Amino acid sequence: FYKRHDPSSNEENEMMENLFNCLCSSLMHAPNRERFLRGEGLQLMNLMLREKKLSRNGSLKVLDHAMSGPDGKENCNKFVDILGLRTIFPLFMKTPKRNR
């Protein structure tokens, strides 16, 4: 639901953040990373990054957990295959604004 819609209240925002935190915690266990890969979790996180919604920060955090360490090698390869770098690079390479 949060792929296309922002939370409407503070409680809903906290619930969304808690969901992302739970997902990050589950990705610390290596077999869950394989399930995340097979369940097309990387594609979902990539779509969430493309939408300019509040879920962007949480999806970045989940991607970090999914692709970190030696257990995240398959997820990294798949992320490159689905052209995820095209989505991530503009987030980090914003041009500085001139001071006027």
Secondary structure, 3 states (H helix, E strand, C coil): CCCCCCCCCHHHHHHHHHHHHHHHHHCCCHHHHHHHHHCCHHHHHHHHHHCCCCHHHHHHHHHHHHHCCHHHHHHHHHHHHCCCHHHHHHHHCCCCCCCC
